[in-house]
């Protein structure tokens, strides 16, 4: 598979899992908001690393 298809499939799976958790797991709305923020930040960091924008440059 090409890397772009892998990224798209991963994003769809993460989105589906997050939607399922938000829809079917009973928890306080503040905890859901924190979970959503953490997942979005983790996905953004992962995307930056996949595309080579943020590679953790070593000196």
N, C-alpha and C positions, 0 to 999 in steps of 0.2 A: 504494500500500500504506500501511496505517496504521503509525505509528511503532512501536507495540507488536509488530506482526507482524515488522517489520524487525529489532527487537531480538531477538526469539525466533529468527528464522532465522540471525542473526549468531552467537548463542550456540551454536546447534546446529552450525553450520559450524566454529566455533572448537573446540568440544568434539570433533567428529569428527576434525579435523586433529590435535589433541593426542593423541587415542586412537590414531590411525594411527602417529604418531611414536613413542609409547610402546610400541606393539605390534610394529612392523616395522623400526624403525631401531635397529641395534645400537649401544649406547653404554653407558657406565658408569652405574650407578644413581644416583650422586651428581650427575652431569650432568643426568640425567632429572629428578631432584628439583628442581634449580635451574631448569631449563626450566619445569617445572610451576608453581613459585612465581612466576616472572617472568610467565608467561601469566596466571595467576589475578590477580595484582596489576594487570596491564595491563587486564584485562577489568573488574575492579572500578572502576578509575579511569575507564574509558570509560563504564561504566554510570552512575557518579555524574555525569559530564558530560552524558550524554544526558538524564537526568532532572532536570538543573538543580540538583543538590545541591552540586556543586563546579564552579563556573564560572570560577574564577580571577578573583575580584573585583579590579577595578582601583580605585585611590584617586585 
